[in-house]
Amino acid sequence: MRRTLEEMEERHKEATRGYCYHDWEKCVHDVPDLIAEVRRLQAEEKRLRKLCKECPYGRIA
């Protein structure tokens, strides 16, 4: 997950080099599907963490 977020930030920096100084998540120059993908991954991570807590065999992550 962390690597994916870092890749998203890197892609944003490359795509907006020279004219964007904003946080990549709030940037108006950013590609909307990029932010949607990050939110989807965050939701999936949250869902997996919840499953982890419910699992009788302990944590998977």
mmCIF file of the N, C-alpha and C atoms, coordinates in Angstrom:
data_MODEL
# 
_entry.id   MODEL 
# 
loop_
_atom_site.group_PDB 
_atom_site.id 
_atom_site.type_symbol 
_atom_site.label_atom_id 
_atom_site.label_alt_id 
_atom_site.label_comp_id 
_atom_site.label_asym_id 
_atom_site.label_entity_id 
_atom_site.label_seq_id 
_atom_site.pdbx_PDB_ins_code 
_atom_site.Cartn_x 
_atom_site.Cartn_y 
_atom_site.Cartn_z 
_atom_site.occupancy 
_atom_site.B_iso_or_equiv 
_atom_site.pdbx_formal_charge 
_atom_site.auth_seq_id 
_atom_site.auth_comp_id 
_atom_site.auth_asym_id 
_atom_site.auth_atom_id 
_atom_site.pdbx_PDB_model_num 
ATOM 1   N N  . MET A 1 1  ? 0.831   -1.202  0.000   1.00 0.00 ? 1  MET A N  1 
ATOM 2   C CA . MET A 1 1  ? 0.000   0.000   0.000   1.00 0.00 ? 1  MET A CA 1 
ATOM 3   C C  . MET A 1 1  ? 0.870   1.258   0.000   1.00 0.00 ? 1  MET A C  1 
ATOM 4   N N  . ARG A 1 2  ? 1.839   1.291   0.910   1.00 0.00 ? 2  ARG A N  1 
ATOM 5   C CA . ARG A 1 2  ? 2.699   2.476   1.008   1.00 0.00 ? 2  ARG A CA 1 
ATOM 6   C C  . ARG A 1 2  ? 3.448   2.705   -0.310  1.00 0.00 ? 2  ARG A C  1 
ATOM 7   N N  . ARG A 1 3  ? 3.943   1.613   -0.909  1.00 0.00 ? 3  ARG A N  1 
ATOM 8   C CA . ARG A 1 3  ? 4.664   1.743   -2.172  1.00 0.00 ? 3  ARG A CA 1 
ATOM 9   C C  . ARG A 1 3  ? 3.761   2.313   -3.263  1.00 0.00 ? 3  ARG A C  1 
ATOM 10  N N  . THR A 1 4  ? 2.517   1.868   -3.275  1.00 0.00 ? 4  THR A N  1 
ATOM 11  C CA . THR A 1 4  ? 1.570   2.350   -4.273  1.00 0.00 ? 4  THR A CA 1 
ATOM 12  C C  . THR A 1 4  ? 1.337   3.849   -4.112  1.00 0.00 ? 4  THR A C  1 
ATOM 13  N N  . LEU A 1 5  ? 1.166   4.312   -2.878  1.00 0.00 ? 5  LEU A N  1 
ATOM 14  C CA . LEU A 1 5  ? 0.964   5.744   -2.636  1.00 0.00 ? 5  LEU A CA 1 
ATOM 15  C C  . LEU A 1 5  ? 2.189   6.542   -3.081  1.00 0.00 ? 5  LEU A C  1 
ATOM 16  N N  . GLU A 1 6  ? 3.364   6.006   -2.809  1.00 0.00 ? 6  GLU A N  1 
ATOM 17  C CA . GLU A 1 6  ? 4.584   6.688   -3.231  1.00 0.00 ? 6  GLU A CA 1 
ATOM 18  C C  . GLU A 1 6  ? 4.657   6.757   -4.754  1.00 0.00 ? 6  GLU A C  1 
ATOM 19  N N  . GLU A 1 7  ? 4.236   5.674   -5.427  1.00 0.00 ? 7  GLU A N  1 
ATOM 20  C CA . GLU A 1 7  ? 4.220   5.675   -6.890  1.00 0.00 ? 7  GLU A CA 1 
ATOM 21  C C  . GLU A 1 7  ? 3.237   6.721   -7.413  1.00 0.00 ? 7  GLU A C  1 
ATOM 22  N N  . MET A 1 8  ? 2.086   6.848   -6.762  1.00 0.00 ? 8  MET A N  1 
ATOM 23  C CA . MET A 1 8  ? 1.083   7.840   -7.173  1.00 0.00 ? 8  MET A CA 1 
ATOM 24  C C  . MET A 1 8  ? 1.670   9.247   -7.039  1.00 0.00 ? 8  MET A C  1 
ATOM 25  N N  . GLU A 1 9  ? 2.344   9.508   -5.925  1.00 0.00 ? 9  GLU A N  1 
ATOM 26  C CA . GLU A 1 9  ? 2.952   10.827  -5.716  1.00 0.00 ? 9  GLU A CA 1 
ATOM 27  C C  . GLU A 1 9  ? 4.008   11.095  -6.794  1.00 0.00 ? 9  GLU A C  1 
ATOM 28  N N  . GLU A 1 10 ? 4.801   10.078  -7.097  1.00 0.00 ? 10 GLU A N  1 
ATOM 29  C CA . GLU A 1 10 ? 5.850   10.224  -8.104  1.00 0.00 ? 10 GLU A CA 1 
ATOM 30  C C  . GLU A 1 10 ? 5.242   10.510  -9.478  1.00 0.00 ? 10 GLU A C  1 
ATOM 31  N N  . ARG A 1 11 ? 4.173   9.791   -9.835  1.00 0.00 ? 11 ARG A N  1 
ATOM 32  C CA . ARG A 1 11 ? 3.502   10.012  -11.117 1.00 0.00 ? 11 ARG A CA 1 
ATOM 33  C C  . ARG A 1 11 ? 2.923   11.417  -11.191 1.00 0.00 ? 11 ARG A C  1 
ATOM 34  N N  . HIS A 1 12 ? 2.385   11.891  -10.072 1.00 0.00 ? 12 HIS A N  1 
ATOM 35  C CA . HIS A 1 12 ? 1.845   13.253  -10.046 1.00 0.00 ? 12 HIS A CA 1 
ATOM 36  C C  . HIS A 1 12 ? 2.950   14.272  -10.263 1.00 0.00 ? 12 HIS A C  1 
ATOM 37  N N  . LYS A 1 13 ? 4.072   14.087  -9.589  1.00 0.00 ? 13 LYS A N  1 
ATOM 38  C CA . LYS A 1 13 ? 5.194   15.026  -9.735  1.00 0.00 ? 13 LYS A CA 1 
ATOM 39  C C  . LYS A 1 13 ? 5.669   15.074  -11.182 1.00 0.00 ? 13 LYS A C  1 
ATOM 40  N N  . GLU A 1 14 ? 5.765   13.905  -11.809 1.00 0.00 ? 14 GLU A N  1 
ATOM 41  C CA . GLU A 1 14 ? 6.214   13.856  -13.205 1.00 0.00 ? 14 GLU A CA 1 
ATOM 42  C C  . GLU A 1 14 ? 5.199   14.512  -14.140 1.00 0.00 ? 14 GLU A C  1 
ATOM 43  N N  . ALA A 1 15 ? 3.918   14.256  -13.902 1.00 0.00 ? 15 ALA A N  1 
ATOM 44  C CA . ALA A 1 15 ? 2.867   14.779  -14.783 1.00 0.00 ? 15 ALA A CA 1 
ATOM 45  C C  . ALA A 1 15 ? 2.712   16.291  -14.659 1.00 0.00 ? 15 ALA A C  1 
ATOM 46  N N  . THR A 1 16 ? 3.040   16.848  -13.506 1.00 0.00 ? 16 THR A N  1 
ATOM 47  C CA . THR A 1 16 ? 2.804   18.271  -13.274 1.00 0.00 ? 16 THR A CA 1 
ATOM 48  C C  . THR A 1 16 ? 4.100   19.050  -13.074 1.00 0.00 ? 16 THR A C  1 
ATOM 49  N N  . ARG A 1 17 ? 5.198   18.479  -13.460 1.00 0.00 ? 17 ARG A N  1 
ATOM 50  C CA . ARG A 1 17 ? 6.514   19.111  -13.269 1.00 0.00 ? 17 ARG A CA 1 
ATOM 51  C C  . ARG A 1 17 ? 6.540   20.545  -13.821 1.00 0.00 ? 17 ARG A C  1 
ATOM 52  N N  . GLY A 1 18 ? 6.969   21.454  -12.959 1.00 0.00 ? 18 GLY A N  1 
ATOM 53  C CA . GLY A 1 18 ? 7.153   22.822  -13.417 1.00 0.00 ? 18 GLY A CA 1 
ATOM 54  C C  . GLY A 1 18 ? 5.985   23.760  -13.186 1.00 0.00 ? 18 GLY A C  1 
ATOM 55  N N  . TYR A 1 19 ? 4.799   23.252  -12.942 1.00 0.00 ? 19 TYR A N  1 
ATOM 56  C CA . TYR A 1 19 ? 3.683   24.181  -12.743 1.00 0.00 ? 19 TYR A CA 1 
ATOM 57  C C  . TYR A 1 19 ? 2.758   23.828  -11.587 1.00 0.00 ? 19 TYR A C  1 
ATOM 58  N N  . CYS A 1 20 ? 3.014   22.759  -10.876 1.00 0.00 ? 20 CYS A N  1 
ATOM 59  C CA . CYS A 1 20 ? 2.137   22.390  -9.763  1.00 0.00 ? 20 CYS A CA 1 
ATOM 60  C C  . CYS A 1 20 ? 2.935   22.284  -8.473  1.00 0.00 ? 20 CYS A C  1 
ATOM 61  N N  . TYR A 1 21 ? 2.445   23.005  -7.445  1.00 0.00 ? 21 TYR A N  1 
ATOM 62  C CA . TYR A 1 21 ? 3.150   22.982  -6.165  1.00 0.00 ? 21 TYR A CA 1 
ATOM 63  C C  . TYR A 1 21 ? 2.248   22.480  -5.047  1.00 0.00 ? 21 TYR A C  1 
ATOM 64  N N  . HIS A 1 22 ? 1.146   21.850  -5.435  1.00 0.00 ? 22 HIS A N  1 
ATOM 65  C CA . HIS A 1 22 ? 0.167   21.428  -4.444  1.00 0.00 ? 22 HIS A CA 1 
ATOM 66  C C  . HIS A 1 22 ? 0.371   19.985  -4.005  1.00 0.00 ? 22 HIS A C  1 
ATOM 67  N N  . ASP A 1 23 ? -0.269  19.670  -2.895  1.00 0.00 ? 23 ASP A N  1 
ATOM 68  C CA . ASP A 1 23 ? -0.349  18.287  -2.438  1.00 0.00 ? 23 ASP A CA 1 
ATOM 69  C C  . ASP A 1 23 ? -1.009  17.487  -3.559  1.00 0.00 ? 23 ASP A C  1 
ATOM 70  N N  . TRP A 1 24 ? -0.431  16.364  -3.902  1.00 0.00 ? 24 TRP A N  1 
ATOM 71  C CA . TRP A 1 24 ? -0.921  15.607  -5.067  1.00 0.00 ? 24 TRP A CA 1 
ATOM 72  C C  . TRP A 1 24 ? -2.363  15.158  -4.917  1.00 0.00 ? 24 TRP A C  1 
ATOM 73  N N  . GLU A 1 25 ? -2.841  14.931  -3.669  1.00 0.00 ? 25 GLU A N  1 
ATOM 74  C CA . GLU A 1 25 ? -4.219  14.472  -3.483  1.00 0.00 ? 25 GLU A CA 1 
ATOM 75  C C  . GLU A 1 25 ? -5.231  15.590  -3.714  1.00 0.00 ? 25 GLU A C  1 
ATOM 76  N N  . LYS A 1 26 ? -4.816  16.844  -3.514  1.00 0.00 ? 26 LYS A N  1 
ATOM 77  C CA . LYS A 1 26 ? -5.736  17.976  -3.629  1.00 0.00 ? 26 LYS A CA 1 
ATOM 78  C C  . LYS A 1 26 ? -5.541  18.749  -4.937  1.00 0.00 ? 26 LYS A C  1 
ATOM 79  N N  . CYS A 1 27 ? -4.593  18.330  -5.735  1.00 0.00 ? 27 CYS A N  1 
ATOM 80  C CA . CYS A 1 27 ? -4.207  19.100  -6.912  1.00 0.00 ? 27 CYS A CA 1 
ATOM 81  C C  . CYS A 1 27 ? -5.275  19.120  -7.996  1.00 0.00 ? 27 CYS A C  1 
ATOM 82  N N  . VAL A 1 28 ? -5.551  20.302  -8.534  1.00 0.00 ? 28 VAL A N  1 
ATOM 83  C CA . VAL A 1 28 ? -6.530  20.438  -9.616  1.00 0.00 ? 28 VAL A CA 1 
ATOM 84  C C  . VAL A 1 28 ? -5.981  19.897  -10.939 1.00 0.00 ? 28 VAL A C  1 
ATOM 85  N N  . HIS A 1 29 ? -4.656  19.767  -11.034 1.00 0.00 ? 29 HIS A N  1 
ATOM 86  C CA . HIS A 1 29 ? -4.055  19.236  -12.255 1.00 0.00 ? 29 HIS A CA 1 
ATOM 87  C C  . HIS A 1 29 ? -4.064  17.721  -12.271 1.00 0.00 ? 29 HIS A C  1 
ATOM 88  N N  . ASP A 1 30 ? -4.365  17.124  -11.137 1.00 0.00 ? 30 ASP A N  1 
ATOM 89  C CA . ASP A 1 30 ? -4.258  15.677  -11.031 1.00 0.00 ? 30 ASP A CA 1 
ATOM 90  C C  . ASP A 1 30 ? -5.347  14.971  -11.825 1.00 0.00 ? 30 ASP A C  1 
ATOM 91  N N  . VAL A 1 31 ? -5.072  13.753  -12.176 1.00 0.00 ? 31 VAL A N  1 
ATOM 92  C CA . VAL A 1 31 ? -6.030  12.944  -12.910 1.00 0.00 ? 31 VAL A CA 1 
ATOM 93  C C  . VAL A 1 31 ? -7.032  12.371  -11.900 1.00 0.00 ? 31 VAL A C  1 
ATOM 94  N N  . PRO A 1 32 ? -8.334  12.631  -12.098 1.00 0.00 ? 32 PRO A N  1 
ATOM 95  C CA . PRO A 1 32 ? -9.340  12.166  -11.131 1.00 0.00 ? 32 PRO A CA 1 
ATOM 96  C C  . PRO A 1 32 ? -9.289  10.663  -10.854 1.00 0.00 ? 32 PRO A C  1 
ATOM 97  N N  . ASP A 1 33 ? -9.001  9.854   -11.874 1.00 0.00 ? 33 ASP A N  1 
ATOM 98  C CA . ASP A 1 33 ? -8.963  8.409   -11.648 1.00 0.00 ? 33 ASP A CA 1 
ATOM 99  C C  . ASP A 1 33 ? -7.782  7.993   -10.780 1.00 0.00 ? 33 ASP A C  1 
ATOM 100 N N  . LEU A 1 34 ? -6.742  8.816   -10.735 1.00 0.00 ? 34 LEU A N  1 
ATOM 101 C CA . LEU A 1 34 ? -5.609  8.535   -9.862  1.00 0.00 ? 34 LEU A CA 1 
ATOM 102 C C  . LEU A 1 34 ? -6.054  8.622   -8.395  1.00 0.00 ? 34 LEU A C  1 
ATOM 103 N N  . ILE A 1 35 ? -6.765  9.685   -8.063  1.00 0.00 ? 35 ILE A N  1 
ATOM 104 C CA . ILE A 1 35 ? -7.270  9.857   -6.697  1.00 0.00 ? 35 ILE A CA 1 
ATOM 105 C C  . ILE A 1 35 ? -8.282  8.765   -6.376  1.00 0.00 ? 35 ILE A C  1 
ATOM 106 N N  . ALA A 1 36 ? -9.139  8.439   -7.330  1.00 0.00 ? 36 ALA A N  1 
ATOM 107 C CA . ALA A 1 36 ? -10.129 7.377   -7.123  1.00 0.00 ? 36 ALA A CA 1 
ATOM 108 C C  . ALA A 1 36 ? -9.433  6.051   -6.826  1.00 0.00 ? 36 ALA A C  1 
ATOM 109 N N  . GLU A 1 37 ? -8.344  5.774   -7.523  1.00 0.00 ? 37 GLU A N  1 
ATOM 110 C CA . GLU A 1 37 ? -7.599  4.533   -7.307  1.00 0.00 ? 37 GLU A CA 1 
ATOM 111 C C  . GLU A 1 37 ? -6.990  4.498   -5.907  1.00 0.00 ? 37 GLU A C  1 
ATOM 112 N N  . VAL A 1 38 ? -6.439  5.620   -5.455  1.00 0.00 ? 38 VAL A N  1 
ATOM 113 C CA . VAL A 1 38 ? -5.877  5.683   -4.108  1.00 0.00 ? 38 VAL A CA 1 
ATOM 114 C C  . VAL A 1 38 ? -6.971  5.438   -3.072  1.00 0.00 ? 38 VAL A C  1 
ATOM 115 N N  . ARG A 1 39 ? -8.116  6.079   -3.246  1.00 0.00 ? 39 ARG A N  1 
ATOM 116 C CA . ARG A 1 39 ? -9.218  5.893   -2.292  1.00 0.00 ? 39 ARG A CA 1 
ATOM 117 C C  . ARG A 1 39 ? -9.701  4.445   -2.294  1.00 0.00 ? 39 ARG A C  1 
ATOM 118 N N  . ARG A 1 40 ? -9.742  3.823   -3.480  1.00 0.00 ? 40 ARG A N  1 
ATOM 119 C CA . ARG A 1 40 ? -10.157 2.423   -3.580  1.00 0.00 ? 40 ARG A CA 1 
ATOM 120 C C  . ARG A 1 40 ? -9.167  1.533   -2.828  1.00 0.00 ? 40 ARG A C  1 
ATOM 121 N N  . LEU A 1 41 ? -7.875  1.802   -2.998  1.00 0.00 ? 41 LEU A N  1 
ATOM 122 C CA . LEU A 1 41 ? -6.854  1.015   -2.308  1.00 0.00 ? 41 LEU A CA 1 
ATOM 123 C C  . LEU A 1 41 ? -6.925  1.218   -0.794  1.00 0.00 ? 41 LEU A C  1 
ATOM 124 N N  . GLN A 1 42 ? -7.185  2.446   -0.358  1.00 0.00 ? 42 GLN A N  1 
ATOM 125 C CA . GLN A 1 42 ? -7.306  2.713   1.072   1.00 0.00 ? 42 GLN A CA 1 
ATOM 126 C C  . GLN A 1 42 ? -8.506  1.976   1.657   1.00 0.00 ? 42 GLN A C  1 
ATOM 127 N N  . ALA A 1 43 ? -9.621  1.955   0.916   1.00 0.00 ? 43 ALA A N  1 
ATOM 128 C CA . ALA A 1 43 ? -10.819 1.249   1.369   1.00 0.00 ? 43 ALA A CA 1 
ATOM 129 C C  . ALA A 1 43 ? -10.556 -0.258  1.448   1.00 0.00 ? 43 ALA A C  1 
ATOM 130 N N  . GLU A 1 44 ? -9.847  -0.780  0.460   1.00 0.00 ? 44 GLU A N  1 
ATOM 131 C CA . GLU A 1 44 ? -9.513  -2.209  0.447   1.00 0.00 ? 44 GLU A CA 1 
ATOM 132 C C  . GLU A 1 44 ? -8.604  -2.560  1.623   1.00 0.00 ? 44 GLU A C  1 
ATOM 133 N N  . GLU A 1 45 ? -7.629  -1.686  1.901   1.00 0.00 ? 45 GLU A N  1 
ATOM 134 C CA . GLU A 1 45 ? -6.732  -1.921  3.033   1.00 0.00 ? 45 GLU A CA 1 
ATOM 135 C C  . GLU A 1 45 ? -7.521  -1.924  4.338   1.00 0.00 ? 45 GLU A C  1 
ATOM 136 N N  . LYS A 1 46 ? -8.446  -0.994  4.476   1.00 0.00 ? 46 LYS A N  1 
ATOM 137 C CA . LYS A 1 46 ? -9.274  -0.913  5.685   1.00 0.00 ? 46 LYS A CA 1 
ATOM 138 C C  . LYS A 1 46 ? -10.114 -2.183  5.844   1.00 0.00 ? 46 LYS A C  1 
ATOM 139 N N  . ARG A 1 47 ? -10.691 -2.659  4.720   1.00 0.00 ? 47 ARG A N  1 
ATOM 140 C CA . ARG A 1 47 ? -11.504 -3.869  4.749   1.00 0.00 ? 47 ARG A CA 1 
ATOM 141 C C  . ARG A 1 47 ? -10.652 -5.073  5.168   1.00 0.00 ? 47 ARG A C  1 
ATOM 142 N N  . LEU A 1 48 ? -9.438  -5.169  4.636   1.00 0.00 ? 48 LEU A N  1 
ATOM 143 C CA . LEU A 1 48 ? -8.558  -6.283  4.974   1.00 0.00 ? 48 LEU A CA 1 
ATOM 144 C C  . LEU A 1 48 ? -8.133  -6.224  6.440   1.00 0.00 ? 48 LEU A C  1 
ATOM 145 N N  . ARG A 1 49 ? -7.881  -5.022  6.940   1.00 0.00 ? 49 ARG A N  1 
ATOM 146 C CA . ARG A 1 49 ? -7.506  -4.893  8.352   1.00 0.00 ? 49 ARG A CA 1 
ATOM 147 C C  . ARG A 1 49 ? -8.652  -5.345  9.260   1.00 0.00 ? 49 ARG A C  1 
ATOM 148 N N  . LYS A 1 50 ? -9.875  -5.025  8.861   1.00 0.00 ? 50 LYS A N  1 
ATOM 149 C CA . LYS A 1 50 ? -11.040 -5.441  9.639   1.00 0.00 ? 50 LYS A CA 1 
ATOM 150 C C  . LYS A 1 50 ? -11.145 -6.971  9.637   1.00 0.00 ? 50 LYS A C  1 
ATOM 151 N N  . LEU A 1 51 ? -10.946 -7.572  8.473   1.00 0.00 ? 51 LEU A N  1 
ATOM 152 C CA . LEU A 1 51 ? -10.966 -9.035  8.388   1.00 0.00 ? 51 LEU A CA 1 
ATOM 153 C C  . LEU A 1 51 ? -9.880  -9.644  9.274   1.00 0.00 ? 51 LEU A C  1 
ATOM 154 N N  . CYS A 1 52 ? -8.732  -9.001  9.298   1.00 0.00 ? 52 CYS A N  1 
ATOM 155 C CA . CYS A 1 52 ? -7.617  -9.450  10.131  1.00 0.00 ? 52 CYS A CA 1 
ATOM 156 C C  . CYS A 1 52 ? -8.038  -9.555  11.594  1.00 0.00 ? 52 CYS A C  1 
ATOM 157 N N  . LYS A 1 53 ? -8.711  -8.510  12.064  1.00 0.00 ? 53 LYS A N  1 
ATOM 158 C CA . LYS A 1 53 ? -9.111  -8.455  13.470  1.00 0.00 ? 53 LYS A CA 1 
ATOM 159 C C  . LYS A 1 53 ? -10.134 -9.533  13.799  1.00 0.00 ? 53 LYS A C  1 
ATOM 160 N N  . GLU A 1 54 ? -10.972 -9.894  12.819  1.00 0.00 ? 54 GLU A N  1 
ATOM 161 C CA . GLU A 1 54 ? -12.010 -10.884 13.050  1.00 0.00 ? 54 GLU A CA 1 
ATOM 162 C C  . GLU A 1 54 ? -11.512 -12.315 12.900  1.00 0.00 ? 54 GLU A C  1 
ATOM 163 N N  . CYS A 1 55 ? -10.343 -12.476 12.296  1.00 0.00 ? 55 CYS A N  1 
ATOM 164 C CA . CYS A 1 55 ? -9.837  -13.814 11.995  1.00 0.00 ? 55 CYS A CA 1 
ATOM 165 C C  . CYS A 1 55 ? -9.372  -14.536 13.265  1.00 0.00 ? 55 CYS A C  1 
ATOM 166 N N  . PRO A 1 56 ? -9.854  -15.777 13.488  1.00 0.00 ? 56 PRO A N  1 
ATOM 167 C CA . PRO A 1 56 ? -9.445  -16.528 14.686  1.00 0.00 ? 56 PRO A CA 1 
ATOM 168 C C  . PRO A 1 56 ? -7.985  -16.981 14.632  1.00 0.00 ? 56 PRO A C  1 
ATOM 169 N N  . TYR A 1 57 ? -7.352  -16.914 13.462  1.00 0.00 ? 57 TYR A N  1 
ATOM 170 C CA . TYR A 1 57 ? -5.972  -17.366 13.312  1.00 0.00 ? 57 TYR A CA 1 
ATOM 171 C C  . TYR A 1 57 ? -4.954  -16.245 13.470  1.00 0.00 ? 57 TYR A C  1 
ATOM 172 N N  . GLY A 1 58 ? -5.425  -15.046 13.787  1.00 0.00 ? 58 GLY A N  1 
ATOM 173 C CA . GLY A 1 58 ? -4.502  -13.932 13.997  1.00 0.00 ? 58 GLY A CA 1 
ATOM 174 C C  . GLY A 1 58 ? -4.380  -13.038 12.784  1.00 0.00 ? 58 GLY A C  1 
ATOM 175 N N  . ARG A 1 59 ? -3.451  -12.130 12.869  1.00 0.00 ? 59 ARG A N  1 
ATOM 176 C CA . ARG A 1 59 ? -3.287  -11.122 11.819  1.00 0.00 ? 59 ARG A CA 1 
ATOM 177 C C  . ARG A 1 59 ? -2.616  -11.704 10.587  1.00 0.00 ? 59 ARG A C  1 
ATOM 178 N N  . ILE A 1 60 ? -3.024  -11.202 9.417   1.00 0.00 ? 60 ILE A N  1 
ATOM 179 C CA . ILE A 1 60 ? -2.401  -11.634 8.163   1.00 0.00 ? 60 ILE A CA 1 
ATOM 180 C C  . ILE A 1 60 ? -1.388  -10.614 7.676   1.00 0.00 ? 60 ILE A C  1 
ATOM 181 N N  . ALA A 1 61 ? -1.441  -9.409  8.234   1.00 0.00 ? 61 ALA A N  1 
ATOM 182 C CA . ALA A 1 61 ? -0.532  -8.359  7.758   1.00 0.00 ? 61 ALA A CA 1 
ATOM 183 C C  . ALA A 1 61 ? 0.425   -7.941  8.854   1.00 0.00 ? 61 ALA A C  1 
# 
